[in-house]
Amino acid sequence: MTKTKSFIFAAVSAAALAACGGGAGDSASRDSIRAVGSSTVFPFAKAVSEAFARSNPDYKSPIIESTGTGGGMNLFCSGVGADTPDMTHASRRMKASEFADCQANGVNEITEIQVGLDGIAFASAQGGIMMNLTPQHVYEALAANPYGEEQTNETWSDVDPSLPNEPILVYGPPSTSGTRDALKELVLEVGCDTNAEMKALKDSDEDRHAQLCTEVRSDGAYVDQGEQDNLIVQKIEGNPKAVGVFGYSYLEENADKVQGLPMNGVEPTYENIANFDYPGARPLYVYVKKAHLDAIPGLREYLAQWTTMWGKGGELSKIGLVASPDDVMAANTKAATEYTTLDGAQLK
């Protein structure tokens, strides 16, 4: 791209952003991609950003921020224009309430792209505590009020005599994290619903069910480590009796330091997540504002860069991303290159 063309494109971009919401209070344009969101998706987005920068030296490097899935959605849905992000990453699907917020703030056309799969991994230090967990074990160990009763479990063996007689100490994600949302949905709620009364409560009082099944204890047995999954790795590496909860990619990246704990007898491996045998498997997403596609230089090319890296054996798989099934990958390649509009009807 020549300097003249770059100048013209920047001028067009500024006009386009002004037209889509960057009004009088936002006279500045932006000539680099800005993405926010999930700490789990962050390392994959950074890898794509670096590859994009190498392949497209005439464009500025994207700005990637780790804000957590919930925080990213808030920023993404705040409006359109140069002062708002172009994309948000998510370790769970957009909620119907978030989609409604987007629509209310003028973010009317959104493209949803599933970039691959991840797993909620339970891990300990290499040579540290080892146990075969179940969702029921995790729920009874971490719930604030398991089955509506007082939380009295202090050791893993209090939960189940087959587990180690060691204090329950779990380092995990905060409430703003998509990883925490996935922990609730894929593990805690599943464990809670092994109790017939709790399962019935979901039909009679959904709010009470959510409180009892997903609220995590706050007495020090579960420690919120913020949006930095690497801190969880450091914490469990320094304490062989501690357990950490983070995305599978961090387990693979730190395999020399930590070991995965099986869930229902299934190890958190690439293959077990890809075929959904592992209970904590989940899809990862990227959301893009269509109004920014022609306003931000390189945004279309950046999305296309994802599709060249997310396949099985691709660059992202080497750092822990699990490739989607072929049919899902094909559909999302189309979304990333043809910019399918999300209608919101299937969101919860």
Salt bridges, closest charged atoms under 4 A:
ASP31 OD1 - LYS60 NZ 3.42
GLU65 OE2 - ARG34 NE 2.70
ASP86 OD2 - ARG30 NH1 2.78
ASP86 OD1 - HIS292 ND1 2.54
GLU98 OE2 - ARG92 NH2 2.81
GLU112 OE2 - ARG93 NE 2.80
ASP118 OD2 - ARG282 NH2 2.86
ASP160 OD2 - HIS137 NE2 3.13
GLU166 OE1 - LYS241 NZ 3.36
ASP181 OD2 - ARG92 NE 2.71
GLU189 OE2 - LYS202 NZ 2.78
ASP193 OD1 - HIS209 NE2 2.76
ASP219 OD2 - ARG217 NH2 2.86
ASP294 OD1 - ARG300 NH2 2.90
GLU315 OE2 - LYS318 NZ 3.17
